[in-house]
Amino acid sequence: MAEAIRLGRMTDTMEEGFLAELSVKIGDKIKSGDTIAEVETDKATLPLESYFNGTILHVAAKKGDTLKIGDLIAIIGKEGEDYSALLAKPEVGSPKSEAKTADKEEVQPVTSNPQPATNSDLRVKASPLARMIAKEKGIELSNVKGTGEEGRITKKDLETANDGLPTFTGKENSRDVRVSQMRKTIAKRLLESKNGAPHFYLTLDINMDHAVSIRAQLNNVLPAKVSFNDIVIKAVALALRQNPNVNCSWLGDNIRYYDHIHIGMAVAVEDGLLVPVIKFADSKTIQQISIEAKALASKAGSKKLLPAEMEGNTFTISNLGMFGIEEFTAIINPPDACILAIGAVRQEPAVVNGEIKIASKMKVTLSCDHRVVDGATGAKFLQSLNNVLENPVSVLL
């Protein structure tokens, strides 16, 4: 019996997929478990495997197609078998879908050099003398405001067009890049978060002198180097343990409070942003967090993260300190109620015990969903985080 191979939901948030590679053609012998395509989802590029044995009888999709969940990719069965019943559902490549693609292409901007100025000037009202002067001086008539009848450009308009300044004519160009599935999902989810969750922000400037000292000591004895980001992850986890009302999600009719602490770690990648998750971060040592964070960041950069490694976050941090950014605000990463933006560790004059000294400071900004977390609740969390980072011995325990 012939079977249809359709696009299934490969991640929990996937709505469509981009066919990055198609590995089969009509006549190929396929076994269950064979990879037939590579699909770019909202989170990673994943292999699509066949669940059936047989011969590829029909191929409905092609490399470069964007498919919806349930769209037909191929049909597999016995050689010569009738599969017409499986084509009842419109497929990629059918006249109907091709017409939609053509319609879409007609309205998309085309990347090319602009038309010469003389072509556009033909649509501008101007006297013959004005056109001749404009051509000699290299003036684009489309940039000149006419003062004649019905806006017609005259010789006088051209005499004052540049006010004696030299004219520079350059070429305009642009390019359109296909929006990846990841970027589409980022745009959709962040728009929903920003519009749906009433954000408010709390900023605190933390003295990092002791954290800087502790990090230096750790890196003298530990085989895996510890970053400030690793220290912040551990500190955040400990602060969440002290402030469980921040470790929660808004579910509409319910608020879910988590006993476990899973820290999402925003990682910039070529197509956007991925958020691998350090699970049970409060129970792990700083060295375990450091090793895991580096491994997850590396997998994120090569798009090798598994869906399970990007799920379950109860709180998220976003760190731009390595780029020299001192302060910023972040949009909450659903389903979390909060996200913490981490700035750079910087040195500046500060009053310490009544004396002006050079201190290491770091600004953090907590974005809160006001439906769940009130101002005082968020402030208490930041106080706890401040205490941990200013007295960081606890990160070693």
Secondary structure, 3 states (H helix, E strand, C coil): CCEEEECCCCCCCCCEEEEEEECCCCCCEECCCCEEEEEECCCCEEEEECCCCEEEEEECCCCCCEEECCCEEEEEECCCCCCHHHHCCCCCCCHHHHHHHHHHHHHCCCCCCCCCHHHHHCCCCECHHHHHHHHHHCCCHHHCCCCCHHHCECHHHHHCCCCCCCCCCCCCCCCCCCCCHHHHHHHHHHHHHHHHCCEEEEEEEEECHHHHHHHHHHHHHCCCCCCHHHHHHHHHHHHHHHCHHHCEEECCCCEEECCCCCEEECEEECCEEECCEECCHHHCCHHHHHHHHHHHHHHHHCCCCCHHHHCCCCEEEEECHHHCCCCCCCCCCCCCCEEEEEEEEEEEEEEECCEEEEEEEEEEEEEEECCCCCHHHHHHHHHHHHHHHHCHHHHHC
